[in-house]
Amino acid sequence: MWRAPRIAGVPVNKETLNNLTQAAKDVAKNRYAPKHIIKHRLSICETCPHKVENRCKACGCFLKAKTALLNSTCPIKKWD
């Protein structure tokens, strides 16, 4: 199975570029998720086998930042 090359644990592919673009837009427009959504997302990540310390091994993101952005999504579709 082919795996995308990684830089600092982040896969280098089109999906990553799209996610980073959306994250930059959310930060620039101050669009953050409400606290109850952040807690819900983090609780899902806590049980995920892709969680390594404070990062998601599937996408390479830091969980605290990823879960706080309003339009962020789970790379393996675990979030609602």
C-alpha positions as CSV (number, residue, x, y, z in Angstrom):
1,M,0.0,0.0,0.0
2,W,1.4,3.4,-1.0
3,R,1.8,6.0,1.7
4,A,2.2,9.7,1.1
5,P,5.6,11.1,2.0
6,R,5.7,12.9,5.4
7,I,7.3,16.1,6.7
8,A,7.5,16.4,10.5
9,G,4.9,13.6,10.7
10,V,2.4,15.3,8.4
11,P,1.5,13.6,5.1
12,V,2.3,15.6,2.0
13,N,-0.7,15.3,-0.2
14,K,-3.7,17.3,-1.6
15,E,-5.9,16.6,1.4
16,T,-3.3,18.0,3.7
17,L,-3.0,21.1,1.6
18,N,-6.8,21.6,1.7
19,N,-6.9,21.0,5.4
20,L,-4.1,23.5,6.1
21,T,-5.9,26.1,3.9
22,Q,-9.1,25.6,5.8
23,A,-7.3,25.9,9.1
24,A,-5.7,29.1,8.0
25,K,-9.1,30.5,7.0
26,D,-10.6,29.5,10.4
27,V,-7.8,31.2,12.3
28,A,-7.8,34.3,10.2
29,K,-11.6,34.6,10.6
30,N,-11.5,33.7,14.3
31,R,-13.7,30.6,13.8
32,Y,-13.2,28.3,16.7
33,A,-15.4,25.4,17.9
34,P,-17.4,25.8,21.1
35,K,-15.9,24.2,24.2
36,H,-18.5,21.4,24.2
37,I,-17.5,20.4,20.7
38,I,-13.8,20.5,21.5
39,K,-14.3,18.3,24.5
40,H,-16.4,15.8,22.5
41,R,-13.7,15.7,19.8
42,L,-10.9,15.2,22.3
43,S,-12.8,12.4,24.0
44,I,-13.1,10.6,20.7
45,C,-9.4,11.1,20.0
46,E,-8.5,9.7,23.5
47,T,-9.7,6.3,22.5
48,C,-8.3,6.3,19.0
49,P,-5.3,4.1,18.1
50,H,-3.9,6.8,15.9
51,K,-3.4,9.1,18.9
52,V,0.3,9.3,19.9
53,E,0.9,11.5,22.8
54,N,-0.7,14.8,21.8
55,R,-0.8,14.2,18.0
56,C,-2.9,12.3,15.5
57,K,-0.7,9.8,13.6
58,A,-3.2,9.7,10.7
59,C,-2.8,13.3,9.8
60,G,0.1,14.6,11.9
61,C,-1.9,17.4,13.5
62,F,-1.6,18.5,17.1
63,L,-4.9,17.4,18.7
64,K,-5.4,20.5,20.8
65,A,-5.2,22.8,17.8
66,K,-7.1,20.5,15.4
67,T,-10.0,19.9,17.7
68,A,-10.4,23.7,18.4
69,L,-10.9,24.8,14.8
70,L,-14.5,24.9,13.8
71,N,-14.2,23.4,10.3
72,S,-11.6,20.8,11.2
73,T,-12.4,17.1,10.4
74,C,-11.1,13.8,11.6
75,P,-9.0,12.1,8.9
76,I,-10.6,8.8,9.6
77,K,-14.2,10.2,9.9
78,K,-14.7,9.5,13.7
79,W,-16.1,12.9,14.5
80,D,-19.8,13.7,13.8
